[in-house]
Amino acid sequence: MKIALIMLCIITGAYAQNKRGFVLNGNIEGLKDGSTIYLLSSSRDTIKAVSKGTSFMCKGYVDSGTNFYFLKLDTAVNKVSKIGRNAASNVFWLINSTLQIQGSVQNWQNLILTGSEPHEEYVKLRALQDSVNKQKGDVIGVLKRFVNEHPNSLYVSDLILRISANYSNDELRLVYNALTDRAKKSYWGLKLGERVNGIKKGLKTAPGIIADFSITTVNGDKKSIHDLASKSKYTLIDFWASWCGPCRAAIPKLNKAYEAFHARGFNIIGVSTDKDAKKWKNALKEDKTPWDHGLDNIDNASESIFEIAGIPGYILIDQKGKILKTDIFTRETGAHQFVRSGDKRLRTDLYEIIEELLKKEK
């Protein structure tokens, strides 16, 4: 059984200013003096810090209790081939407090955060999940028990949203009602409340629906997704942004499938939610991805059509534009398609999914 907690960059909301925020003190072994560090928040905000020796400090504010962040290291100063340029760290759940982060540049994806209760819960759950996976046990059952045992957690509402597909509507309401007021008022507790109360409805993401919208290409032309997809048997629509660490960290997996199957009819269309076209184009130059790219600035598909709340988000369509599979995080449903027993997932199993589709054609 294979299952993974989702890492996303949230593309809505902005943090309010407050004198009581967080102070994140970092001490990273091997970090060169003058290194640029970026703290990517789960909004559009990015906090920049420059190291003094192996240390750095970031200050900010977490809206509604807690949310997840990533550290990105510009490796222009720290030339570390293992992690690649502009590498993003593992996820950190920050709170408005004094926090510490430690580790090494060589092991950037496994930095250690202390001082945050929700992050400790997140780490505990990841370890528990890994153990159950190795034993091929009931992962969803374990996650549900974790939810029931942590009704006061600032983190647990996010987990509930990610496994919401494994609850009936009545069960989901009961789980939400069992949370404390503290948990309900957290950032993801508020999102869960919206989901339970059915504020958003009618998402156009179900398999079989035709996905068609227009984007602006790198050359400034208007192109239809339907027309672009008509040239290939299968097309993955990748919703991403230049500031989204997890989006860019996923490029090697996307590239593996593209290189293996492009000649046999598989394509990718990168649809950026960037508001700054210059930053978007700079990211394309850095990443050097060979597939089609466009800005989501004509029909605002991520917002108006799919109501995507977090990126990266993936939608697989056929030659006629029909949706075959989605792996997106929406405002209504939380994780629109969470891994169930035996399911394959676009963000982790893209190669296997495309391979199976092409084999069926034979």
Secondary structure, DSSP 4 states (H G I P E B T S, - for coil): --------EE-S--PPP-SS-EEEEEEEETPPTT-EEEEE-SSS-EEEEE-BTTEEEEEE--TTSEEEEEEEE-TTTS--TTT-TTEE---EEEESSEEEEEEEGGGGGG-EEES-HHHHHHHHHHHHHHHHHHTT--HHHHHHHHHHH-TT-SSHHHHHHHTGGGS-HHHHHHHHHTS-HHHHTSHHHHHHHHHHTT-S---S-STT-B---EEEETTS-EEEHHHHHTTSSEEEEEEE-TT-HHHHHTHHHHHHHHHHHGGGTEEEEEEE--S-HHHHHHHHHHH---SEEEES-SS-IIIIIS-EEEEEEEEEEETT-BEEEEEEEETTTEESS---TT---HHHHHHHHHHHHHHHH-
